[in-house]
C-alpha cells in the first residue's frame, strides 16, 4: 500500500474514532470491501472504539484507573497529522517527543498527562484514540483468529475498567439486536443500535 495513501487512511480512521460519521462509513466500507473475516473483525473493533470515545461518559472509570494506559507501555507513535494537531495547541513538542529511525514518538509515562486525564484531549494522538479496542498489537490475536462475520469478543487489559464498561454495553446491544431482528448486527447496525440506546437513556 502506498505510504501516502496509508497515512490518509489513518487520518480518516482518526476522524472516525473522534465521532465523524462520514469518516467512519469510509473506513468501514474499505474494511468490509476486502471480504475477509479478519478485516470484518477490525471493522467491529473500530465501531467498539468509536462508541467508547464518543458516546459513553467514562471519566469516573478513568479516574479510578488513574490513567494507567498513559503511564505504562511502549512509546506512542505519532503521525504527521498528530504533530499538526498538537502544534495547534501551541505545545513545544521539542520538549516531549523523540525520533527513532524516520518515526516520531511520545514517551510513556506520557509527559502530557494531567493527573489521571489526558492533557491534550482535543488533540489526542491517533494511537491514544485507538485504545484499547482498535490497537492492533492488543487485538492481533483476536483479529488473526477471526474466521466468521460475527462481532468478535475483544481483548481488554484487566486494569481497563473503562473498556470493560464499554464492552458490557456493546455486548448487551449485540444480544438485544439479535433478539429483535433474529440476526447479529453488522458494524453499522451495532453503531446505530448503541447510539439509539444511549440517546433514549439520556
Secondary structure by P-SEA (a helix, b strand, c coil): ccaaaaaaaaaaaaaaaaccaaaaaaaaaaaaaaccaaaaaaaaaaaaaaaaacccccaaaaaaacccccccccbbbbcaaaaaaaaaacccccccccccccbbbbccccccccccccccccccccccccccccccccaaaaaaaccccccccccccccaaaaaaaaaaaaaaaaaaaaaccccccaaaaaaaaaaaaaaac
